[in-house]
Amino acid sequence: MKNIFLIKTNKAQASAPFEVLVAVILMGFVIVAGTWALTNLSQSTCIGNKRQKLSELKEGIKEVVLGSDLTIRNISFDVSPCFNQKYEKITLKTYNNPTRCNAFCGGGQTCTILEYVYDDGKTRKQPIPPICVELPTAIQYEEQIGNCIDQNDRENWEILS
């Protein structure tokens, strides 16, 4: 009886390295999957925050453009980048494309759309769908030229048609 017990003990010790190897592989998989899930959750949270800030920006633009001449609104658009800040871009464009206007604004020949795009040359994403600003399209917007920080310096701005 004692010999059988020793044989079972030796077998268990021989399979221990294999069990440790399987455990290490499983733990590696769990760590990789957990890291991926946390990164994905972080990006989703960031995109949700940016979507909310873009909606606030849209409402602020509408309030100033359609409000009285004395309407002033300060909007803080201090949102951390969701990807690489160098390739993130937010634009306000007026389109003369009925198909695009129908898709995002519900119709019309022309429309003004607020877009958030990430384009690093290899990948182009629009993680937030374009937002219709619902403004008259006859408005001309100014665009900052160069990397000027002082927004009161009018020499660095030009009017777009």
Sequence and secondary structure as in RCSB ss.txt:
>XXXX:A:sequence
MKNIFLIKTNKAQASAPFEVLVAVILMGFVIVAGTWALTNLSQSTCIGNKRQKLSELKEGIKEVVLGSDLTIRNI
SFDVSPCFNQKYEKITLKTYNNPTRCNAFCGGGQTCTILEYVYDDGKTRKQPIPPICVELPTAIQYEEQIGNCID
QNDRENWEILS
>XXXX:A:secstr
 HHHHHHHHHHHHHHHHHHHHHHHHHHHHHHHHHHHHHHHHHHHHHHHHHHHHHHHHHHHHHHHHHS TT     
      SS GGGEEEEEEEE  HHHHHHHHSS S EEEEEEEEE SS EEEEEEEEE    TT   EEE TT   
TT GGGEEE  
